[in-house]
Amino acid sequence: MAEFDKTVLVDDLMRRWPATIEVFMHHRLRCVGCPIACFHTVEDACREHGVNTTLFMSDLMKAVRGEAVAERRAVPALG
């Protein structure tokens, strides 16, 4: 199954498990297509965007397993 943790590079994660892209979008992380995604870890991205790393990792794991994420939890709008 999924073999990653919060130290995986964002770009590597999205390339290996494309279903995780939806999680990034749901949590309003604009990492898809970002030139820094190949340098930032998931932990870096969460810190930079003020996202709870534990919750985000849980949603990433669910996406990799094929479980719905977006319907489960509403994320407040920024700004």
C-alpha positions, 0 to 999 in steps of 0.5 A: 500500500502507500509508503510515504510520510510527511517528509515525501516531496509534494511533486513525488507524491502527486506523480505517484498517486494522482488521486492526492491532487484532489486533497491538495485542492480541497485543502486549498494548497496551490501546489499543483503545478507549483515550481517549488513542489519538487523541493517542498515536503508535505510537511513544508507545504502544510506549514507554509499554508497553515494546514494541520499536517495530521489531518492533511496526511489522513486525507492523503492516505484516504485518497490513496486508498480510494476513499472519498475526502471532499464530502467528509469535511468542509474546509473553511475559505481563506481570507 
